[in-house]
């Protein structure tokens, strides 16, 4: 992975077990947030012993709303359902 060629804006690669990782260097709807700000709010998952930060659900929803492709519109509806379930379980 140290020699992977990153394409400006987006690069995708696979790790063991067929897990696909998307590396994004900029995202619509999040232009006013720094990487450090997004990282501070990220969810962390442990995959094969490695902690991987994932974009906060609110940031992901904002990005998908700004991108506004048909598949993103469907994602927004499903992500908002997930967010609502999470909020109910926390409250």
PyMOL Python script that loads the backbone (N, CA, C, O; Angstrom):
from pymol import cmd

cmd.read_pdbstr("""\
ATOM      1  N   UNK A   1       0.818  -1.189   0.000  1.00  0.00           N
ATOM      2  CA  UNK A   1       0.000   0.000   0.000  1.00  0.00           C
ATOM      3  C   UNK A   1       0.865   1.257   0.000  1.00  0.00           C
ATOM      4  O   UNK A   1       0.399   2.324  -0.399  1.00  0.00           O
ATOM      5  N   UNK A   2       2.089   1.147   0.432  1.00  0.00           N
ATOM      6  CA  UNK A   2       2.939   2.330   0.457  1.00  0.00           C
ATOM      7  C   UNK A   2       3.232   2.861  -0.937  1.00  0.00           C
ATOM      8  O   UNK A   2       3.619   4.020  -1.084  1.00  0.00           O
ATOM      9  N   UNK A   3       3.053   2.037  -1.959  1.00  0.00           N
ATOM     10  CA  UNK A   3       3.362   2.475  -3.320  1.00  0.00           C
ATOM     11  C   UNK A   3       2.113   2.733  -4.154  1.00  0.00           C
ATOM     12  O   UNK A   3       2.211   2.950  -5.362  1.00  0.00           O
ATOM     13  N   UNK A   4       0.937   2.712  -3.522  1.00  0.00           N
ATOM     14  CA  UNK A   4      -0.307   2.914  -4.273  1.00  0.00           C
ATOM     15  C   UNK A   4      -0.362   4.319  -4.853  1.00  0.00           C
ATOM     16  O   UNK A   4       0.004   5.292  -4.194  1.00  0.00           O
ATOM     17  N   UNK A   5      -0.824   4.413  -6.092  1.00  0.00           N
ATOM     18  CA  UNK A   5      -0.983   5.705  -6.759  1.00  0.00           C
ATOM     19  C   UNK A   5      -2.351   6.277  -6.410  1.00  0.00           C
ATOM     20  O   UNK A   5      -3.374   5.685  -6.755  1.00  0.00           O
ATOM     21  N   UNK A   6      -2.382   7.400  -5.741  1.00  0.00           N
ATOM     22  CA  UNK A   6      -3.643   8.042  -5.404  1.00  0.00           C
ATOM     23  C   UNK A   6      -4.074   8.953  -6.535  1.00  0.00           C
ATOM     24  O   UNK A   6      -3.289   9.755  -7.040  1.00  0.00           O
ATOM     25  N   UNK A   7      -5.324   8.821  -6.924  1.00  0.00           N
ATOM     26  CA  UNK A   7      -5.913   9.674  -7.940  1.00  0.00           C
ATOM     27  C   UNK A   7      -6.519  10.865  -7.204  1.00  0.00           C
ATOM     28  O   UNK A   7      -7.266  10.665  -6.246  1.00  0.00           O
ATOM     29  N   UNK A   8      -6.224  12.084  -7.616  1.00  0.00           N
ATOM     30  CA  UNK A   8      -6.788  13.243  -6.905  1.00  0.00           C
ATOM     31  C   UNK A   8      -8.297  13.125  -6.756  1.00  0.00           C
ATOM     32  O   UNK A   8      -9.026  12.966  -7.736  1.00  0.00           O
ATOM     33  N   UNK A   9      -8.748  13.208  -5.512  1.00  0.00           N
ATOM     34  CA  UNK A   9     -10.169  13.143  -5.203  1.00  0.00           C
ATOM     35  C   UNK A   9     -10.666  11.789  -4.763  1.00  0.00           C
ATOM     36  O   UNK A   9     -11.567  11.706  -3.928  1.00  0.00           O
ATOM     37  N   UNK A  10     -10.082  10.686  -5.323  1.00  0.00           N
ATOM     38  CA  UNK A  10     -10.654   9.384  -4.984  1.00  0.00           C
ATOM     39  C   UNK A  10      -9.743   8.248  -5.428  1.00  0.00           C
ATOM     40  O   UNK A  10      -9.210   8.280  -6.536  1.00  0.00           O
ATOM     41  N   UNK A  11      -9.561   7.245  -4.574  1.00  0.00           N
ATOM     42  CA  UNK A  11      -8.851   6.009  -4.899  1.00  0.00           C
ATOM     43  C   UNK A  11      -9.518   4.895  -4.122  1.00  0.00           C
ATOM     44  O   UNK A  11      -9.904   5.078  -2.967  1.00  0.00           O
ATOM     45  N   UNK A  12      -9.654   3.749  -4.750  1.00  0.00           N
ATOM     46  CA  UNK A  12     -10.283   2.587  -4.126  1.00  0.00           C
ATOM     47  C   UNK A  12      -9.328   1.408  -4.216  1.00  0.00           C
ATOM     48  O   UNK A  12      -8.669   1.217  -5.238  1.00  0.00           O
ATOM     49  N   UNK A  13      -9.248   0.613  -3.145  1.00  0.00           N
ATOM     50  CA  UNK A  13      -8.449  -0.604  -3.196  1.00  0.00           C
ATOM     51  C   UNK A  13      -9.038  -1.632  -2.245  1.00  0.00           C
ATOM     52  O   UNK A  13      -9.861  -1.310  -1.389  1.00  0.00           O
ATOM     53  N   UNK A  14      -8.604  -2.872  -2.411  1.00  0.00           N
ATOM     54  CA  UNK A  14      -9.123  -3.985  -1.616  1.00  0.00           C
ATOM     55  C   UNK A  14      -8.069  -4.467  -0.634  1.00  0.00           C
ATOM     56  O   UNK A  14      -6.877  -4.481  -0.940  1.00  0.00           O
ATOM     57  N   UNK A  15      -8.529  -4.866   0.567  1.00  0.00           N
ATOM     58  CA  UNK A  15      -7.652  -5.480   1.545  1.00  0.00           C
ATOM     59  C   UNK A  15      -8.103  -6.921   1.736  1.00  0.00           C
ATOM     60  O   UNK A  15      -9.104  -7.340   1.155  1.00  0.00           O
ATOM     61  N   UNK A  16      -7.377  -7.677   2.540  1.00  0.00           N
ATOM     62  CA  UNK A  16      -7.705  -9.083   2.778  1.00  0.00           C
ATOM     63  C   UNK A  16      -9.177  -9.250   3.116  1.00  0.00           C
ATOM     64  O   UNK A  16      -9.776  -8.400   3.774  1.00  0.00           O
ATOM     65  N   UNK A  17      -9.748 -10.352   2.659  1.00  0.00           N
ATOM     66  CA  UNK A  17     -11.146 -10.629   2.931  1.00  0.00           C
ATOM     67  C   UNK A  17     -12.087  -9.934   1.966  1.00  0.00           C
ATOM     68  O   UNK A  17     -13.303  -9.990   2.147  1.00  0.00           O
ATOM     69  N   UNK A  18     -11.549  -9.275   0.939  1.00  0.00           N
ATOM     70  CA  UNK A  18     -12.382  -8.628  -0.063  1.00  0.00           C
ATOM     71  C   UNK A  18     -12.998  -7.317   0.373  1.00  0.00           C
ATOM     72  O   UNK A  18     -13.949  -6.849  -0.254  1.00  0.00           O
ATOM     73  N   UNK A  19     -12.482  -6.705   1.439  1.00  0.00           N
ATOM     74  CA  UNK A  19     -13.015  -5.430   1.911  1.00  0.00           C
ATOM     75  C   UNK A  19     -12.485  -4.318   1.014  1.00  0.00           C
ATOM     76  O   UNK A  19     -11.276  -4.173   0.836  1.00  0.00           O
ATOM     77  N   UNK A  20     -13.404  -3.533   0.449  1.00  0.00           N
ATOM     78  CA  UNK A  20     -13.015  -2.412  -0.401  1.00  0.00           C
ATOM     79  C   UNK A  20     -12.947  -1.138   0.425  1.00  0.00           C
ATOM     80  O   UNK A  20     -13.877  -0.824   1.167  1.00  0.00           O
ATOM     81  N   UNK A  21     -11.863  -0.415   0.301  1.00  0.00           N
ATOM     82  CA  UNK A  21     -11.694   0.868   0.976  1.00  0.00           C
ATOM     83  C   UNK A  21     -11.652   1.974  -0.062  1.00  0.00           C
ATOM     84  O   UNK A  21     -10.930   1.881  -1.055  1.00  0.00           O
ATOM     85  N   UNK A  22     -12.426   3.014   0.173  1.00  0.00           N
ATOM     86  CA  UNK A  22     -12.395   4.200  -0.677  1.00  0.00           C
ATOM     87  C   UNK A  22     -11.626   5.276   0.057  1.00  0.00           C
ATOM     88  O   UNK A  22     -11.952   5.617   1.194  1.00  0.00           O
ATOM     89  N   UNK A  23     -10.610   5.809  -0.590  1.00  0.00           N
ATOM     90  CA  UNK A  23      -9.830   6.899  -0.022  1.00  0.00           C
ATOM     91  C   UNK A  23     -10.258   8.171  -0.750  1.00  0.00           C
ATOM     92  O   UNK A  23     -10.039   8.312  -1.953  1.00  0.00           O
ATOM     93  N   UNK A  24     -10.864   9.085  -0.017  1.00  0.00           N
ATOM     94  CA  UNK A  24     -11.383  10.312  -0.594  1.00  0.00           C
ATOM     95  C   UNK A  24     -10.610  11.478   0.002  1.00  0.00           C
ATOM     96  O   UNK A  24     -10.444  11.566   1.218  1.00  0.00           O
ATOM     97  N   UNK A  25     -10.136  12.373  -0.859  1.00  0.00           N
ATOM     98  CA  UNK A  25      -9.346  13.508  -0.368  1.00  0.00           C
ATOM     99  C   UNK A  25     -10.147  14.800  -0.257  1.00  0.00           C
ATOM    100  O   UNK A  25      -9.705  15.751   0.387  1.00  0.00           O
ATOM    101  N   UNK A  26     -11.325  14.840  -0.884  1.00  0.00           N
ATOM    102  CA  UNK A  26     -12.225  15.982  -0.721  1.00  0.00           C
ATOM    103  C   UNK A  26     -13.639  15.521  -1.014  1.00  0.00           C
ATOM    104  O   UNK A  26     -13.857  14.610  -1.813  1.00  0.00           O
ATOM    105  N   UNK A  27     -14.608  16.169  -0.351  1.00  0.00           N
ATOM    106  CA  UNK A  27     -15.998  15.747  -0.491  1.00  0.00           C
ATOM    107  C   UNK A  27     -16.919  16.943  -0.558  1.00  0.00           C
ATOM    108  O   UNK A  27     -16.767  17.907   0.193  1.00  0.00           O
ATOM    109  N   UNK A  28     -17.892  16.871  -1.478  1.00  0.00           N
ATOM    110  CA  UNK A  28     -18.907  17.916  -1.570  1.00  0.00           C
ATOM    111  C   UNK A  28     -19.682  17.982  -0.259  1.00  0.00           C
ATOM    112  O   UNK A  28     -19.967  16.956   0.358  1.00  0.00           O
ATOM    113  N   UNK A  29     -20.013  19.180   0.152  1.00  0.00           N
ATOM    114  CA  UNK A  29     -20.781  19.380   1.372  1.00  0.00           C
ATOM    115  C   UNK A  29     -19.932  19.478   2.624  1.00  0.00           C
ATOM    116  O   UNK A  29     -20.424  19.881   3.678  1.00  0.00           O
ATOM    117  N   UNK A  30     -18.660  19.114   2.519  1.00  0.00           N
ATOM    118  CA  UNK A  30     -17.773  19.156   3.691  1.00  0.00           C
ATOM    119  C   UNK A  30     -16.575  20.079   3.457  1.00  0.00           C
ATOM    120  O   UNK A  30     -15.562  19.979   4.150  1.00  0.00           O
ATOM    121  N   UNK A  31     -16.696  20.963   2.495  1.00  0.00           N
ATOM    122  CA  UNK A  31     -15.578  21.849   2.139  1.00  0.00           C
ATOM    123  C   UNK A  31     -15.125  22.730   3.301  1.00  0.00           C
ATOM    124  O   UNK A  31     -13.961  23.128   3.350  1.00  0.00           O
ATOM    125  N   UNK A  32     -16.020  23.041   4.231  1.00  0.00           N
ATOM    126  CA  UNK A  32     -15.684  23.935   5.345  1.00  0.00           C
ATOM    127  C   UNK A  32     -15.134  23.199   6.562  1.00  0.00           C
ATOM    128  O   UNK A  32     -14.853  23.814   7.590  1.00  0.00           O
ATOM    129  N   UNK A  33     -14.982  21.880   6.441  1.00  0.00           N
ATOM    130  CA  UNK A  33     -14.450  21.089   7.548  1.00  0.00           C
ATOM    131  C   UNK A  33     -13.063  20.568   7.202  1.00  0.00           C
ATOM    132  O   UNK A  33     -12.815  20.133   6.077  1.00  0.00           O
ATOM    133  N   UNK A  34     -12.171  20.615   8.169  1.00  0.00           N
ATOM    134  CA  UNK A  34     -10.832  20.071   7.946  1.00  0.00           C
ATOM    135  C   UNK A  34     -10.836  18.565   8.177  1.00  0.00           C
ATOM    136  O   UNK A  34     -11.772  18.013   8.755  1.00  0.00           O
ATOM    137  N   UNK A  35      -9.793  17.924   7.723  1.00  0.00           N
ATOM    138  CA  UNK A  35      -9.638  16.495   7.965  1.00  0.00           C
ATOM    139  C   UNK A  35      -9.644  16.217   9.469  1.00  0.00           C
ATOM    140  O   UNK A  35     -10.274  15.264   9.926  1.00  0.00           O
ATOM    141  N   UNK A  36      -8.947  17.044  10.228  1.00  0.00           N
ATOM    142  CA  UNK A  36      -8.853  16.849  11.683  1.00  0.00           C
ATOM    143  C   UNK A  36     -10.232  16.947  12.336  1.00  0.00           C
ATOM    144  O   UNK A  36     -10.548  16.170  13.236  1.00  0.00           O
ATOM    145  N   UNK A  37     -11.049  17.894  11.889  1.00  0.00           N
ATOM    146  CA  UNK A  37     -12.410  18.024  12.433  1.00  0.00           C
ATOM    147  C   UNK A  37     -13.241  16.780  12.127  1.00  0.00           C
ATOM    148  O   UNK A  37     -13.933  16.263  13.003  1.00  0.00           O
ATOM    149  N   UNK A  38     -13.173  16.302  10.893  1.00  0.00           N
ATOM    150  CA  UNK A  38     -13.919  15.098  10.512  1.00  0.00           C
ATOM    151  C   UNK A  38     -13.405  13.880  11.271  1.00  0.00           C
ATOM    152  O   UNK A  38     -14.197  13.050  11.718  1.00  0.00           O
ATOM    153  N   UNK A  39     -12.099  13.766  11.420  1.00  0.00           N
ATOM    154  CA  UNK A  39     -11.515  12.637  12.144  1.00  0.00           C
ATOM    155  C   UNK A  39     -11.945  12.638  13.604  1.00  0.00           C
ATOM    156  O   UNK A  39     -12.186  11.579  14.184  1.00  0.00           O
ATOM    157  N   UNK A  40     -12.042  13.814  14.194  1.00  0.00           N
ATOM    158  CA  UNK A  40     -12.448  13.919  15.592  1.00  0.00           C
ATOM    159  C   UNK A  40     -13.868  13.431  15.844  1.00  0.00           C
ATOM    160  O   UNK A  40     -14.195  13.035  16.963  1.00  0.00           O
ATOM    161  N   UNK A  41     -14.705  13.452  14.834  1.00  0.00           N
ATOM    162  CA  UNK A  41     -16.098  13.012  14.958  1.00  0.00           C
ATOM    163  C   UNK A  41     -16.340  11.641  14.332  1.00  0.00           C
ATOM    164  O   UNK A  41     -17.460  11.131  14.368  1.00  0.00           O
ATOM    165  N   UNK A  42     -15.305  11.050  13.763  1.00  0.00           N
ATOM    166  CA  UNK A  42     -15.445   9.782  13.043  1.00  0.00           C
ATOM    167  C   UNK A  42     -15.796   8.622  13.973  1.00  0.00           C
ATOM    168  O   UNK A  42     -15.442   8.614  15.152  1.00  0.00           O
ATOM    169  N   UNK A  43     -16.499   7.650  13.408  1.00  0.00           N
ATOM    170  CA  UNK A  43     -16.723   6.372  14.093  1.00  0.00           C
ATOM    171  C   UNK A  43     -15.500   5.512  13.809  1.00  0.00           C
ATOM    172  O   UNK A  43     -14.918   5.590  12.727  1.00  0.00           O
ATOM    173  N   UNK A  44     -15.112   4.696  14.775  1.00  0.00           N
ATOM    174  CA  UNK A  44     -13.939   3.849  14.611  1.00  0.00           C
ATOM    175  C   UNK A  44     -14.380   2.392  14.619  1.00  0.00           C
ATOM    176  O   UNK A  44     -15.089   1.951  15.524  1.00  0.00           O
ATOM    177  N   UNK A  45     -13.953   1.651  13.605  1.00  0.00           N
ATOM    178  CA  UNK A  45     -14.222   0.209  13.537  1.00  0.00           C
ATOM    179  C   UNK A  45     -12.881  -0.510  13.530  1.00  0.00           C
ATOM    180  O   UNK A  45     -11.907  -0.025  12.954  1.00  0.00           O
ATOM    181  N   UNK A  46     -12.840  -1.670  14.175  1.00  0.00           N
ATOM    182  CA  UNK A  46     -11.628  -2.470  14.174  1.00  0.00           C
ATOM    183  C   UNK A  46     -11.781  -3.566  13.132  1.00  0.00           C
ATOM    184  O   UNK A  46     -12.625  -4.452  13.268  1.00  0.00           O
ATOM    185  N   UNK A  47     -10.958  -3.500  12.091  1.00  0.00           N
ATOM    186  CA  UNK A  47     -10.975  -4.497  11.026  1.00  0.00           C
ATOM    187  C   UNK A  47      -9.641  -5.228  11.019  1.00  0.00           C
ATOM    188  O   UNK A  47      -8.593  -4.647  10.738  1.00  0.00           O
ATOM    189  N   UNK A  48      -9.707  -6.506  11.332  1.00  0.00           N
ATOM    190  CA  UNK A  48      -8.510  -7.345  11.344  1.00  0.00           C
ATOM    191  C   UNK A  48      -7.410  -6.733  12.205  1.00  0.00           C
ATOM    192  O   UNK A  48      -6.236  -6.760  11.836  1.00  0.00           O
ATOM    193  N   UNK A  49      -7.794  -6.185  13.351  1.00  0.00           N
ATOM    194  CA  UNK A  49      -6.828  -5.635  14.293  1.00  0.00           C
ATOM    195  C   UNK A  49      -6.374  -4.222  13.994  1.00  0.00           C
ATOM    196  O   UNK A  49      -5.483  -3.706  14.669  1.00  0.00           O
ATOM    197  N   UNK A  50      -6.965  -3.586  13.002  1.00  0.00           N
ATOM    198  CA  UNK A  50      -6.585  -2.219  12.637  1.00  0.00           C
ATOM    199  C   UNK A  50      -7.785  -1.310  12.854  1.00  0.00           C
ATOM    200  O   UNK A  50      -8.873  -1.578  12.345  1.00  0.00           O
ATOM    201  N   UNK A  51      -7.587  -0.231  13.613  1.00  0.00           N
ATOM    202  CA  UNK A  51      -8.653   0.740  13.825  1.00  0.00           C
ATOM    203  C   UNK A  51      -8.793   1.619  12.588  1.00  0.00           C
ATOM    204  O   UNK A  51      -7.840   2.266  12.153  1.00  0.00           O
ATOM    205  N   UNK A  52     -10.009   1.627  12.028  1.00  0.00           N
ATOM    206  CA  UNK A  52     -10.290   2.381  10.808  1.00  0.00           C
ATOM    207  C   UNK A  52     -11.358   3.431  11.120  1.00  0.00           C
ATOM    208  O   UNK A  52     -12.454   3.083  11.557  1.00  0.00           O
ATOM    209  N   UNK A  53     -11.047   4.724  10.898  1.00  0.00           N
ATOM    210  CA  UNK A  53     -12.065   5.756  11.105  1.00  0.00           C
ATOM    211  C   UNK A  53     -13.006   5.825   9.901  1.00  0.00           C
ATOM    212  O   UNK A  53     -12.576   5.719   8.753  1.00  0.00           O
ATOM    213  N   UNK A  54     -14.298   6.007  10.188  1.00  0.00           N
ATOM    214  CA  UNK A  54     -15.316   6.157   9.158  1.00  0.00           C
ATOM    215  C   UNK A  54     -16.014   7.488   9.360  1.00  0.00           C
ATOM    216  O   UNK A  54     -16.268   7.900  10.492  1.00  0.00           O
ATOM    217  N   UNK A  55     -16.317   8.147   8.282  1.00  0.00           N
ATOM    218  CA  UNK A  55     -16.976   9.441   8.318  1.00  0.00           C
ATOM    219  C   UNK A  55     -18.235   9.392   9.181  1.00  0.00           C
ATOM    220  O   UNK A  55     -19.011   8.440   9.095  1.00  0.00           O
ATOM    221  N   UNK A  56     -18.438  10.409  10.007  1.00  0.00           N
ATOM    222  CA  UNK A  56     -19.629  10.501  10.851  1.00  0.00           C
ATOM    223  C   UNK A  56     -20.871  10.462   9.962  1.00  0.00           C
ATOM    224  O   UNK A  56     -20.866  11.014   8.862  1.00  0.00           O
ATOM    225  N   UNK A  57     -21.917   9.819  10.431  1.00  0.00           N
ATOM    226  CA  UNK A  57     -23.134   9.648   9.638  1.00  0.00           C
ATOM    227  C   UNK A  57     -23.714  10.986   9.170  1.00  0.00           C
ATOM    228  O   UNK A  57     -24.223  11.072   8.052  1.00  0.00           O
ATOM    229  N   UNK A  58     -23.649  12.022   9.996  1.00  0.00           N
ATOM    230  CA  UNK A  58     -24.165  13.331   9.584  1.00  0.00           C
ATOM    231  C   UNK A  58     -23.373  13.908   8.417  1.00  0.00           C
ATOM    232  O   UNK A  58     -23.940  14.526   7.515  1.00  0.00           O
ATOM    233  N   UNK A  59     -22.060  13.703   8.441  1.00  0.00           N
ATOM    234  CA  UNK A  59     -21.215  14.181   7.349  1.00  0.00           C
ATOM    235  C   UNK A  59     -21.481  13.383   6.080  1.00  0.00           C
ATOM    236  O   UNK A  59     -21.520  13.945   4.986  1.00  0.00           O
ATOM    237  N   UNK A  60     -21.662  12.091   6.222  1.00  0.00           N
ATOM    238  CA  UNK A  60     -21.950  11.245   5.067  1.00  0.00           C
ATOM    239  C   UNK A  60     -23.283  11.637   4.421  1.00  0.00           C
ATOM    240  O   UNK A  60     -23.398  11.702   3.197  1.00  0.00           O
ATOM    241  N   UNK A  61     -24.277  11.892   5.256  1.00  0.00           N
ATOM    242  CA  UNK A  61     -25.579  12.326   4.744  1.00  0.00           C
ATOM    243  C   UNK A  61     -25.439  13.660   4.005  1.00  0.00           C
ATOM    244  O   UNK A  61     -25.987  13.822   2.914  1.00  0.00           O
ATOM    245  N   UNK A  62     -24.725  14.596   4.578  1.00  0.00           N
ATOM    246  CA  UNK A  62     -24.530  15.899   3.938  1.00  0.00           C
ATOM    247  C   UNK A  62     -23.842  15.742   2.581  1.00  0.00           C
ATOM    248  O   UNK A  62     -24.243  16.373   1.603  1.00  0.00           O
ATOM    249  N   UNK A  63     -22.810  14.900   2.523  1.00  0.00           N
ATOM    250  CA  UNK A  63     -22.116  14.663   1.264  1.00  0.00           C
ATOM    251  C   UNK A  63     -23.048  14.060   0.219  1.00  0.00           C
ATOM    252  O   UNK A  63     -23.049  14.491  -0.934  1.00  0.00           O
ATOM    253  N   UNK A  64     -23.821  13.091   0.604  1.00  0.00           N
ATOM    254  CA  UNK A  64     -24.714  12.422  -0.342  1.00  0.00           C
ATOM    255  C   UNK A  64     -25.827  13.354  -0.816  1.00  0.00           C
ATOM    256  O   UNK A  64     -26.268  13.259  -1.961  1.00  0.00           O
ATOM    257  N   UNK A  65     -26.280  14.246   0.048  1.00  0.00           N
ATOM    258  CA  UNK A  65     -27.270  15.240  -0.368  1.00  0.00           C
ATOM    259  C   UNK A  65     -26.677  16.190  -1.413  1.00  0.00           C
ATOM    260  O   UNK A  65     -27.348  16.537  -2.385  1.00  0.00           O
ATOM    261  N   UNK A  66     -25.438  16.606  -1.221  1.00  0.00           N
ATOM    262  CA  UNK A  66     -24.792  17.528  -2.160  1.00  0.00           C
ATOM    263  C   UNK A  66     -24.456  16.836  -3.477  1.00  0.00           C
ATOM    264  O   UNK A  66     -24.560  17.450  -4.539  1.00  0.00           O
ATOM    265  N   UNK A  67     -24.060  15.588  -3.424  1.00  0.00           N
ATOM    266  CA  UNK A  67     -23.730  14.844  -4.633  1.00  0.00           C
ATOM    267  C   UNK A  67     -24.997  14.583  -5.448  1.00  0.00           C
ATOM    268  O   UNK A  67     -25.016  14.759  -6.666  1.00  0.00           O
ATOM    269  N   UNK A  68     -26.055  14.160  -4.752  1.00  0.00           N
ATOM    270  CA  UNK A  68     -27.416  14.075  -5.284  1.00  0.00           C
ATOM    271  C   UNK A  68     -27.596  13.174  -6.509  1.00  0.00           C
ATOM    272  O   UNK A  68     -28.467  13.428  -7.340  1.00  0.00           O
ATOM    273  N   UNK A  69     -26.784  12.133  -6.622  1.00  0.00           N
ATOM    274  CA  UNK A  69     -27.029  11.139  -7.663  1.00  0.00           C
ATOM    275  C   UNK A  69     -28.205  10.279  -7.218  1.00  0.00           C
ATOM    276  O   UNK A  69     -28.496  10.228  -6.023  1.00  0.00           O
ATOM    277  N   UNK A  70     -28.892   9.602  -8.137  1.00  0.00           N
ATOM    278  CA  UNK A  70     -30.018   8.747  -7.730  1.00  0.00           C
ATOM    279  C   UNK A  70     -29.660   7.754  -6.631  1.00  0.00           C
ATOM    280  O   UNK A  70     -30.435   7.567  -5.693  1.00  0.00           O
ATOM    281  N   UNK A  71     -28.493   7.113  -6.732  1.00  0.00           N
ATOM    282  CA  UNK A  71     -28.107   6.149  -5.691  1.00  0.00           C
ATOM    283  C   UNK A  71     -27.821   6.848  -4.359  1.00  0.00           C
ATOM    284  O   UNK A  71     -28.028   6.261  -3.297  1.00  0.00           O
ATOM    285  N   UNK A  72     -27.346   8.098  -4.409  1.00  0.00           N
ATOM    286  CA  UNK A  72     -27.103   8.851  -3.182  1.00  0.00           C
ATOM    287  C   UNK A  72     -28.411   9.255  -2.520  1.00  0.00           C
ATOM    288  O   UNK A  72     -28.498   9.296  -1.293  1.00  0.00           O
ATOM    289  N   UNK A  73     -29.437   9.557  -3.325  1.00  0.00           N
ATOM    290  CA  UNK A  73     -30.743   9.898  -2.771  1.00  0.00           C
ATOM    291  C   UNK A  73     -31.320   8.721  -1.986  1.00  0.00           C
ATOM    292  O   UNK A  73     -31.922   8.911  -0.929  1.00  0.00           O
ATOM    293  N   UNK A  74     -31.137   7.509  -2.503  1.00  0.00           N
ATOM    294  CA  UNK A  74     -31.585   6.302  -1.792  1.00  0.00           C
ATOM    295  C   UNK A  74     -30.764   6.123  -0.520  1.00  0.00           C
ATOM    296  O   UNK A  74     -31.308   5.809   0.539  1.00  0.00           O
ATOM    297  N   UNK A  75     -29.439   6.327  -0.631  1.00  0.00           N
ATOM    298  CA  UNK A  75     -28.568   6.213   0.544  1.00  0.00           C
ATOM    299  C   UNK A  75     -28.990   7.181   1.640  1.00  0.00           C
ATOM    300  O   UNK A  75     -28.996   6.822   2.817  1.00  0.00           O
ATOM    301  N   UNK A  76     -29.343   8.413   1.259  1.00  0.00           N
ATOM    302  CA  UNK A  76     -29.753   9.422   2.245  1.00  0.00           C
ATOM    303  C   UNK A  76     -30.971   8.937   3.020  1.00  0.00           C
ATOM    304  O   UNK A  76     -31.019   9.062   4.244  1.00  0.00           O
ATOM    305  N   UNK A  77     -31.948   8.387   2.320  1.00  0.00           N
ATOM    306  CA  UNK A  77     -33.144   7.893   3.004  1.00  0.00           C
ATOM    307  C   UNK A  77     -32.790   6.792   4.004  1.00  0.00           C
ATOM    308  O   UNK A  77     -33.298   6.785   5.126  1.00  0.00           O
ATOM    309  N   UNK A  78     -31.934   5.875   3.608  1.00  0.00           N
ATOM    310  CA  UNK A  78     -31.560   4.772   4.493  1.00  0.00           C
ATOM    311  C   UNK A  78     -30.681   5.249   5.648  1.00  0.00           C
ATOM    312  O   UNK A  78     -30.849   4.801   6.782  1.00  0.00           O
ATOM    313  N   UNK A  79     -29.749   6.152   5.365  1.00  0.00           N
ATOM    314  CA  UNK A  79     -28.888   6.688   6.422  1.00  0.00           C
ATOM    315  C   UNK A  79     -29.691   7.493   7.441  1.00  0.00           C
ATOM    316  O   UNK A  79     -29.395   7.448   8.635  1.00  0.00           O
ATOM    317  N   UNK A  80     -30.695   8.224   6.984  1.00  0.00           N
ATOM    318  CA  UNK A  80     -31.538   8.974   7.919  1.00  0.00           C
ATOM    319  C   UNK A  80     -32.335   8.024   8.807  1.00  0.00           C
ATOM    320  O   UNK A  80     -32.564   8.330   9.978  1.00  0.00           O
ATOM    321  N   UNK A  81     -32.759   6.884   8.278  1.00  0.00           N
ATOM    322  CA  UNK A  81     -33.434   5.868   9.102  1.00  0.00           C
ATOM    323  C   UNK A  81     -32.481   5.330  10.164  1.00  0.00           C
ATOM    324  O   UNK A  81     -32.859   5.173  11.325  1.00  0.00           O
ATOM    325  N   UNK A  82     -31.237   5.048   9.758  1.00  0.00           N
ATOM    326  CA  UNK A  82     -30.234   4.552  10.707  1.00  0.00           C
ATOM    327  C   UNK A  82     -29.980   5.589  11.790  1.00  0.00           C
ATOM    328  O   UNK A  82     -29.911   5.255  12.973  1.00  0.00           O
ATOM    329  N   UNK A  83     -29.840   6.848  11.385  1.00  0.00           N
ATOM    330  CA  UNK A  83     -29.593   7.923  12.357  1.00  0.00           C
ATOM    331  C   UNK A  83     -30.743   8.026  13.354  1.00  0.00           C
ATOM    332  O   UNK A  83     -30.513   8.212  14.549  1.00  0.00           O
ATOM    333  N   UNK A  84     -31.978   7.907  12.872  1.00  0.00           N
ATOM    334  CA  UNK A  84     -33.144   7.974  13.744  1.00  0.00           C
ATOM    335  C   UNK A  84     -33.150   6.804  14.746  1.00  0.00           C
ATOM    336  O   UNK A  84     -33.447   6.995  15.925  1.00  0.00           O
ATOM    337  N   UNK A  85     -32.830   5.630  14.280  1.00  0.00           N
ATOM    338  CA  UNK A  85     -32.756   4.450  15.181  1.00  0.00           C
ATOM    339  C   UNK A  85     -31.689   4.665  16.235  1.00  0.00           C
ATOM    340  O   UNK A  85     -31.912   4.370  17.409  1.00  0.00           O
ATOM    341  N   UNK A  86     -30.531   5.175  15.836  1.00  0.00           N
ATOM    342  CA  UNK A  86     -29.446   5.442  16.786  1.00  0.00           C
ATOM    343  C   UNK A  86     -29.872   6.470  17.829  1.00  0.00           C
ATOM    344  O   UNK A  86     -29.613   6.299  19.020  1.00  0.00           O
ATOM    345  N   UNK A  87     -30.522   7.531  17.377  1.00  0.00           N
ATOM    346  CA  UNK A  87     -30.942   8.589  18.299  1.00  0.00           C
ATOM    347  C   UNK A  87     -31.969   8.060  19.298  1.00  0.00           C
ATOM    348  O   UNK A  87     -31.924   8.427  20.472  1.00  0.00           O
ATOM    349  N   UNK A  88     -32.882   7.216  18.861  1.00  0.00           N
ATOM    350  CA  UNK A  88     -33.881   6.633  19.768  1.00  0.00           C
ATOM    351  C   UNK A  88     -33.219   5.711  20.781  1.00  0.00           C
ATOM    352  O   UNK A  88     -33.613   5.689  21.948  1.00  0.00           O
ATOM    353  N   UNK A  89     -32.217   4.948  20.349  1.00  0.00           N
ATOM    354  CA  UNK A  89     -31.577   4.008  21.279  1.00  0.00           C
ATOM    355  C   UNK A  89     -30.687   4.722  22.283  1.00  0.00           C
ATOM    356  O   UNK A  89     -30.459   4.209  23.378  1.00  0.00           O
ATOM    357  N   UNK A  90     -30.175   5.910  21.922  1.00  0.00           N
ATOM    358  CA  UNK A  90     -29.335   6.690  22.836  1.00  0.00           C
ATOM    359  C   UNK A  90     -30.169   7.521  23.810  1.00  0.00           C
ATOM    360  O   UNK A  90     -29.703   7.851  24.901  1.00  0.00           O
ATOM    361  N   UNK A  91     -31.391   7.858  23.425  1.00  0.00           N
ATOM    362  CA  UNK A  91     -32.208   8.793  24.197  1.00  0.00           C
ATOM    363  C   UNK A  91     -33.040   8.103  25.173  1.00  0.00           C
ATOM    364  O   UNK A  91     -33.790   8.745  25.908  1.00  0.00           O
TER     365      UNK A  91
END
""", "prot")
cmd.dss("prot")
cmd.show_as("cartoon", "prot")
cmd.util.cbc("prot")
cmd.orient("prot")
